[in-house]
Amino acid sequence: MRRLTLRGRLTLLYGGLFMVAGVLLLGVTYALFNANLGQQYRVIVKGTYLSPGPGAQKPPPPTNDVYVMNKDGAVLTGSDAEKVLEQQREQVRQAAIKSLLIQGSIALVAVGGLAAGFGWLVAGRVLAPLHRVTDTARRISASPAALHERIALKGPDDEVKNLADAFDTMVERLDHSFDGQRRFVANASHELRTPLTLGRALVEVAMHRRTASADVKELGESLLTINARHEQLIEGLLILADSEKQLTTVYPVNLSDVVTHVASQLAAEATAAGVELVRGPGDAPTRGDALLLERLVHNLVENGIRHNADPQAITIGPRQVDHAGDGGELSIVMGLGSGSDRWVRVISKTVGDEVQVVVANTGPEIPPYEVESLFKPFYRLGAERLVGGKGAGLGLSIVRSVAEAHGGAVTAVPRGGGGLEITVVLPVDRG
């Protein structure tokens, strides 16, 4: 059940307090009115008398007897007159009380409704800055690139403005901290590129000398392998730093073109690794940085190839596999195994207001609690934590950073029998 919002609770509080005060006021008015009508009053009516003519007899002086003339013209005196007056008094009293309670209640309900409506409007205006704080916090939590945003609340120097200013100060400090971290990573990576390039050149020169022995060439190959790994690590750090920046310029990009291009680039690597690469480039228009989006798809497909099933104990056998998934085509694949084919599937598609890139692969079984950790920088599973493991451990970290910089998200679920299925969701471009 959805909880009542703070605005709704304030409105109920205002309206409830007004209704309680109105009921108390109506009760006090009723008590005073009833007590006032219960008192006995004697009304003396003074008439105008004509002066009697000469020789006329003076009228008798007025007495304290009560005279009542009914509708028939009969004059009632004594107890009969008192009884009629008491009945008339009770009728007037009941009519007044009924009018007070009914009309007063109607007026109270009407005014209470107006008070609740005004309370709703006032609560909305008071809470509007808090909604701005909440919206800004959500945008920042959804994407680190939104750290540049500020609330910059204008208005009186009250508690709400103090809260907004404190939030802006905190976000500004975080923005400076993250920006300094990104600059440090980028500058350090640039500075390390030069010595690595120089070292690779020196090793290659030493290896290609005519006097180089077999041991020197073998040592050179090992050094070049280590150097290439370090260069890959630095390139990954640079891309990670770039992907966490705010996108200042975006262009229309169709992910189907990106999927086709990346698949053609990695086809040779997939063939050399004995992995079947299947693509299903469906129409998926979005907006963003084409180079970063290409790196996103490239990292996903490359991870699927490198972290695939163990090629041992795999036999040759044909089978029919739906590699394209939803919205794709049914492919006939000459797999590398009748029950444990090694393959990577990459598709793009449009689903409602979103575009998706889905990459699935065969591979080792991954516990569900380990999946989220795969997106952490330098995190590797099992034996791949060793220095000589595949990749630099930044592939999926870059994927998530690029997706969040484009206002999207990444999810991953383990496949039954091993491997992963990773889905990247980005906003669709309707233009």
C-alpha positions as CSV (number, residue, x, y, z in Angstrom):
1,M,0.0,0.0,0.0
2,R,1.4,3.4,-1.0
3,R,2.1,5.7,1.9
4,L,0.4,9.1,2.2
5,T,2.8,11.9,1.0
6,L,4.0,14.6,3.4
7,R,1.9,17.1,1.5
8,G,-1.2,14.9,2.0
9,R,-0.4,14.5,5.7
10,L,0.0,18.2,6.2
11,T,-3.3,18.8,4.4
12,L,-5.1,16.3,6.7
13,L,-3.5,17.9,9.7
14,Y,-4.6,21.4,8.7
15,G,-8.1,20.3,7.8
16,G,-8.4,18.1,10.9
17,L,-7.4,20.9,13.3
18,F,-9.8,23.3,11.6
19,M,-12.7,20.9,11.8
20,V,-11.9,20.2,15.5
21,A,-11.8,23.9,16.2
22,G,-15.0,24.5,14.3
23,V,-16.9,21.7,16.2
24,L,-15.8,23.2,19.5
25,L,-16.9,26.6,18.4
26,L,-20.3,25.2,17.3
27,G,-20.7,23.4,20.6
28,V,-19.9,26.5,22.7
29,T,-22.3,28.5,20.5
30,Y,-25.0,25.9,21.0
31,A,-24.5,25.8,24.8
32,L,-24.7,29.6,25.2
33,F,-27.7,29.8,22.8
34,N,-29.6,27.1,24.7
35,A,-28.8,28.7,28.1
36,N,-30.0,32.1,26.9
37,L,-33.3,30.7,25.6
38,G,-33.9,28.9,28.9
39,Q,-34.1,32.1,30.9
40,Q,-37.5,33.6,31.7
41,Y,-38.3,37.1,30.3
42,R,-41.2,39.4,30.9
43,V,-41.9,41.8,28.1
44,I,-43.9,45.0,28.9
45,V,-45.6,46.5,26.0
46,K,-46.5,50.1,26.3
47,G,-49.4,51.3,24.1
48,T,-50.6,54.7,23.1
49,Y,-53.8,55.8,24.8
50,L,-56.1,58.5,23.6
51,S,-57.1,61.1,26.2
52,P,-60.6,60.5,27.3
53,G,-63.1,63.1,26.4
54,P,-64.8,65.4,28.9
55,G,-67.0,63.4,31.2
56,A,-65.6,60.0,29.9
57,Q,-64.6,57.4,32.4
58,K,-60.9,56.6,32.8
59,P,-59.8,53.2,31.6
60,P,-58.9,50.8,34.3
61,P,-55.2,50.5,35.2
62,P,-53.3,47.6,33.6
63,T,-53.0,44.4,35.5
64,N,-50.3,41.6,35.6
65,D,-52.6,39.1,34.0
66,V,-51.6,37.6,30.7
67,Y,-53.9,38.0,27.8
68,V,-53.6,35.9,24.6
69,M,-55.8,36.2,21.6
70,N,-55.9,33.1,19.5
71,K,-56.5,32.9,15.7
72,D,-60.3,32.7,16.3
73,G,-60.3,36.0,18.1
74,A,-61.0,34.4,21.5
75,V,-59.1,36.0,24.4
76,L,-57.3,33.5,26.8
77,T,-56.3,34.5,30.2
78,G,-54.7,33.0,33.2
79,S,-53.1,29.5,33.0
80,D,-54.5,29.0,29.4
81,A,-52.6,32.0,28.2
82,E,-49.4,30.9,30.1
83,K,-49.6,27.4,28.4
84,V,-50.0,28.9,25.0
85,L,-47.0,31.2,25.5
86,E,-44.9,28.3,26.8
87,Q,-45.7,26.3,23.7
88,Q,-44.8,29.2,21.4
89,R,-41.6,29.7,23.3
90,E,-40.6,26.0,22.9
91,Q,-41.4,26.0,19.2
92,V,-39.2,29.1,18.7
93,R,-36.4,27.5,20.7
94,Q,-36.5,24.2,18.8
95,A,-36.6,26.1,15.4
96,A,-33.6,28.2,16.5
97,I,-31.6,25.2,17.7
98,K,-32.3,23.2,14.5
99,S,-31.3,26.2,12.3
100,L,-28.1,26.7,14.3
101,L,-27.0,23.0,14.2
102,I,-28.0,22.3,10.5
103,Q,-26.9,25.5,8.9
104,G,-23.9,25.7,11.2
105,S,-22.8,22.2,10.3
106,I,-23.2,22.9,6.6
107,A,-21.2,26.1,6.9
108,L,-18.5,24.3,8.9
109,V,-18.1,21.5,6.3
110,A,-18.0,24.0,3.5
111,V,-15.4,26.2,5.2
112,G,-13.5,23.1,6.3
113,G,-13.2,21.9,2.7
114,L,-12.0,25.4,1.6
115,A,-9.5,25.3,4.5
116,A,-8.2,21.9,3.4
117,G,-7.9,23.0,-0.2
118,F,-5.9,26.1,0.8
119,G,-3.8,23.9,3.1
120,W,-3.0,21.6,0.1
121,L,-1.9,24.6,-1.9
122,V,0.1,26.1,0.9
123,A,1.8,22.7,1.7
124,G,2.6,22.3,-2.0
125,R,4.4,25.7,-2.1
126,V,6.2,25.0,1.2
127,L,7.4,21.6,0.0
128,A,8.3,22.6,-3.5
129,P,11.9,23.2,-2.6
130,L,12.1,19.8,-1.0
131,H,10.9,18.2,-4.2
132,R,13.7,20.1,-6.0
133,V,16.2,18.7,-3.5
134,T,14.8,15.2,-4.0
135,D,14.8,15.4,-7.8
136,T,18.4,16.7,-7.9
137,A,19.6,14.0,-5.5
138,R,17.9,11.3,-7.7
139,R,19.6,12.6,-10.9
140,I,23.0,12.7,-9.2
141,S,22.6,9.2,-7.8
142,A,21.5,7.9,-11.2
143,S,24.5,9.4,-13.0
144,P,27.8,10.7,-11.6
145,A,27.9,13.1,-14.5
146,A,25.0,15.0,-12.9
147,L,27.2,16.2,-10.0
148,H,27.4,19.6,-11.7
149,E,23.8,20.3,-11.0
150,R,22.8,22.7,-8.2
151,I,19.4,23.6,-6.6
152,A,20.3,27.3,-6.3
153,L,17.1,28.0,-4.3
154,K,15.8,31.6,-4.3
155,G,13.6,32.9,-1.5
156,P,13.6,33.9,2.1
157,D,16.4,32.8,4.4
158,D,14.4,30.0,6.2
159,E,15.0,26.4,7.1
160,V,14.2,25.0,3.6
161,K,16.6,27.4,2.0
162,N,19.3,26.5,4.5
163,L,18.8,22.8,3.7
164,A,19.0,23.5,-0.1
165,D,22.2,25.6,0.4
166,A,23.8,22.9,2.5
167,F,22.9,20.3,-0.1
168,D,24.5,22.5,-2.8
169,T,27.7,22.8,-0.8
170,M,27.9,19.1,-0.3
171,V,27.4,18.4,-4.0
172,E,29.9,21.0,-5.0
173,R,32.6,19.4,-2.7
174,L,31.7,16.0,-4.2
175,D,32.0,17.3,-7.7
176,H,35.4,18.8,-7.0
177,S,36.5,15.6,-5.4
178,F,35.4,13.4,-8.4
179,D,36.7,15.8,-10.9
180,G,40.1,15.8,-9.2
181,Q,40.1,12.1,-9.2
182,R,39.3,11.9,-12.9
183,R,42.0,14.4,-13.7
184,F,44.5,12.5,-11.7
185,V,43.7,9.2,-13.5
186,A,43.8,10.9,-16.9
187,N,47.1,12.7,-16.2
188,A,48.7,9.7,-14.7
189,S,47.7,7.5,-17.6
190,H,49.0,10.1,-20.1
191,E,52.3,10.3,-18.2
192,L,52.7,6.5,-18.1
193,R,52.1,6.1,-21.8
194,T,55.4,7.6,-22.8
195,P,57.7,5.4,-20.8
196,L,55.7,2.3,-21.9
197,T,55.9,3.3,-25.5
198,L,59.7,3.9,-25.2
199,G,60.2,0.6,-23.3
200,R,58.3,-1.3,-26.1
201,A,60.5,0.3,-28.7
202,L,63.7,-0.6,-26.9
203,V,62.6,-4.2,-26.5
204,E,61.7,-4.5,-30.1
205,V,65.0,-3.0,-31.2
206,A,66.9,-5.5,-29.0
207,M,64.9,-8.4,-30.2
208,H,65.5,-7.6,-33.9
209,R,69.2,-7.3,-33.7
210,R,71.1,-9.9,-35.7
211,T,73.2,-10.7,-32.7
212,A,70.2,-11.3,-30.5
213,S,70.2,-14.8,-29.0
214,A,67.2,-17.1,-28.6
215,D,67.1,-16.3,-24.9
216,V,67.0,-12.6,-25.6
217,K,64.2,-13.0,-28.1
218,E,62.2,-15.2,-25.6
219,L,62.7,-12.6,-22.9
220,G,61.7,-9.9,-25.3
221,E,58.4,-11.7,-26.1
222,S,57.7,-11.9,-22.4
223,L,58.4,-8.2,-21.9
224,L,56.3,-7.2,-24.8
225,T,53.4,-9.2,-23.4
226,I,53.7,-7.5,-20.0
227,N,54.1,-4.1,-21.7
228,A,51.0,-4.7,-23.8
229,R,49.0,-5.6,-20.7
230,H,50.1,-2.3,-19.1
231,E,49.2,-0.4,-22.2
232,Q,45.8,-2.0,-22.1
233,L,45.4,-1.1,-18.5
234,I,46.3,2.5,-19.1
235,E,43.9,2.7,-22.1
236,G,41.1,1.4,-19.9
237,L,41.8,3.9,-17.2
238,L,41.7,6.7,-19.8
239,I,38.4,5.5,-21.2
240,L,37.0,5.1,-17.7
241,A,37.9,8.7,-16.8
242,D,36.4,10.0,-20.1
243,S,33.2,8.0,-19.6
244,E,32.5,9.5,-16.2
245,K,32.6,13.1,-17.6
246,Q,29.4,14.9,-18.5
247,L,28.5,14.5,-22.2
248,T,28.6,18.0,-23.7
249,T,27.8,17.0,-27.2
250,V,25.6,14.2,-28.3
251,Y,24.6,13.0,-31.8
252,P,22.0,10.5,-33.2
253,V,23.5,6.9,-33.1
254,N,21.8,3.7,-34.2
255,L,23.1,0.9,-32.1
256,S,22.4,-1.6,-34.9
257,D,25.3,0.0,-36.8
258,V,27.5,-0.2,-33.7
259,V,26.7,-3.9,-33.2
260,T,27.5,-4.6,-36.9
261,H,30.7,-2.7,-36.8
262,V,31.9,-4.3,-33.5
263,A,31.0,-7.8,-34.6
264,S,33.0,-7.4,-37.8
265,Q,36.0,-6.1,-35.8
266,L,36.0,-9.0,-33.3
267,A,35.1,-11.8,-35.8
268,A,38.7,-12.8,-36.2
269,E,39.4,-12.9,-32.5
270,A,36.2,-15.0,-32.0
271,T,37.3,-17.4,-34.8
272,A,40.8,-17.8,-33.3
273,A,39.3,-18.5,-29.9
274,G,36.9,-21.1,-31.3
275,V,33.8,-19.0,-30.4
276,E,30.8,-18.6,-32.6
277,L,29.9,-14.9,-32.8
278,V,26.2,-14.3,-33.7
279,R,24.7,-10.9,-34.2
280,G,21.2,-9.6,-34.4
281,P,21.4,-5.9,-35.2
282,G,17.8,-4.6,-34.8
283,D,16.9,-0.9,-35.2
284,A,17.8,0.9,-31.9
285,P,18.2,4.7,-32.4
286,T,19.5,6.7,-29.5
287,R,21.6,9.8,-28.8
288,G,25.1,10.0,-27.4
289,D,28.8,9.8,-28.0
290,A,29.4,7.3,-30.8
291,L,32.9,6.4,-29.7
292,L,31.9,5.7,-26.2
293,L,28.9,3.6,-27.3
294,E,31.2,1.6,-29.6
295,R,33.5,1.0,-26.7
296,L,30.5,-0.2,-24.6
297,V,29.5,-2.8,-27.1
298,H,33.1,-3.7,-27.9
299,N,33.8,-4.4,-24.2
300,L,30.7,-6.6,-23.8
301,V,31.4,-8.7,-26.9
302,E,35.2,-9.0,-26.1
303,N,34.4,-10.1,-22.6
304,G,32.0,-12.7,-23.9
305,I,34.7,-14.1,-26.2
306,R,37.6,-14.1,-23.7
307,H,35.6,-15.4,-20.8
308,N,33.8,-18.2,-22.6
309,A,33.5,-21.9,-21.8
310,D,36.5,-24.2,-21.5
311,P,37.3,-25.4,-25.0
312,Q,38.4,-28.8,-23.7
313,A,36.1,-31.8,-24.1
314,I,34.0,-30.0,-26.8
315,T,33.0,-32.0,-29.8
316,I,31.8,-31.0,-33.2
317,G,28.1,-31.3,-34.0
318,P,25.4,-29.3,-35.7
319,R,22.4,-27.9,-33.8
320,Q,19.8,-25.2,-34.2
321,V,20.0,-22.4,-31.7
322,D,18.0,-19.2,-31.3
323,H,20.9,-16.9,-31.0
324,A,19.0,-13.7,-31.9
325,G,16.6,-13.9,-29.0
326,D,13.5,-11.7,-28.9
327,G,13.0,-9.9,-32.1
328,G,15.9,-11.6,-33.8
329,E,16.2,-14.3,-36.4
330,L,16.6,-18.0,-35.9
331,S,20.2,-18.9,-36.9
332,I,21.6,-22.3,-37.9
333,V,24.9,-22.7,-36.2
334,M,27.6,-25.3,-36.7
335,G,28.5,-25.3,-33.0
336,L,31.7,-26.5,-31.6
337,G,29.9,-28.9,-29.3
338,S,26.6,-30.8,-29.3
339,G,25.8,-29.9,-25.7
340,S,28.2,-27.1,-24.7
341,D,28.6,-24.9,-27.8
342,R,30.9,-21.9,-27.3
343,W,29.1,-18.8,-28.6
344,V,28.5,-15.1,-28.1
345,R,25.2,-13.5,-29.0
346,V,24.9,-9.7,-29.4
347,I,21.6,-8.1,-30.4
348,S,20.1,-4.6,-30.4
349,K,16.4,-3.7,-30.3
350,T,13.9,-1.1,-29.4
351,V,11.4,-1.8,-26.6
352,G,8.9,1.0,-26.0
353,D,10.7,4.2,-25.0
354,E,14.1,2.3,-24.6
355,V,16.7,0.8,-26.8
356,Q,18.6,-2.3,-25.6
357,V,21.8,-4.1,-26.4
358,V,21.8,-7.6,-25.1
359,V,25.0,-9.7,-25.0
360,A,24.9,-13.3,-23.9
361,N,27.6,-16.0,-23.9
362,T,28.5,-19.4,-22.8
363,G,31.0,-19.7,-20.1
364,P,31.7,-20.8,-16.5
365,E,29.0,-20.7,-14.0
366,I,28.8,-17.5,-12.0
367,P,27.1,-17.3,-8.6
368,P,24.3,-14.7,-8.5
369,Y,25.9,-12.9,-5.6
370,E,29.1,-12.3,-7.6
371,V,27.4,-10.7,-10.6
372,E,27.3,-7.2,-9.2
373,S,30.9,-7.3,-8.2
374,L,31.9,-7.9,-11.8
375,F,31.2,-4.2,-12.5
376,K,33.8,-3.0,-9.9
377,P,37.1,-1.9,-11.3
378,F,39.9,-4.5,-11.3
379,Y,37.5,-7.2,-10.0
380,R,38.0,-10.7,-11.3
381,L,36.6,-14.1,-10.5
382,G,38.5,-17.0,-9.2
383,A,41.8,-17.7,-10.9
384,E,41.5,-14.6,-13.1
385,R,42.5,-12.5,-10.1
386,L,46.1,-13.5,-10.9
387,V,48.2,-10.9,-12.7
388,G,48.3,-12.9,-15.8
389,G,44.5,-13.1,-16.0
390,K,42.6,-12.0,-19.1
391,G,42.1,-8.3,-19.5
392,A,42.7,-5.4,-17.1
393,G,39.5,-5.8,-15.1
394,L,38.0,-2.6,-16.3
395,G,35.7,-3.8,-19.1
396,L,32.4,-3.9,-17.3
397,S,33.3,-0.9,-15.2
398,I,33.6,1.1,-18.4
399,V,30.4,-0.4,-19.7
400,R,28.4,0.8,-16.7
401,S,30.1,4.3,-16.7
402,V,29.3,4.8,-20.3
403,A,25.7,3.7,-19.9
404,E,25.1,5.9,-16.9
405,A,26.7,8.9,-18.7
406,H,24.0,8.4,-21.4
407,G,21.2,8.2,-18.9
408,G,20.9,4.4,-19.1
409,A,21.5,1.4,-16.9
410,V,23.2,-2.1,-17.1
411,T,21.9,-5.3,-15.6
412,A,23.4,-8.8,-15.7
413,V,22.0,-12.2,-14.9
414,P,23.7,-15.6,-14.9
415,R,22.6,-18.0,-17.6
416,G,21.5,-21.5,-16.8
417,G,24.4,-23.8,-17.5
418,G,27.1,-21.0,-17.3
419,G,27.8,-17.6,-18.8
420,L,26.1,-14.3,-18.5
421,E,23.4,-12.3,-20.2
422,I,24.1,-8.5,-19.9
423,T,21.4,-6.0,-20.9
424,V,22.2,-2.3,-21.5
425,V,19.2,0.0,-21.6
426,L,19.4,3.5,-23.1
427,P,16.8,6.2,-23.9
428,V,15.3,6.0,-27.4
429,D,15.7,8.8,-29.9
430,R,12.3,9.5,-31.5
431,G,13.7,12.3,-33.6
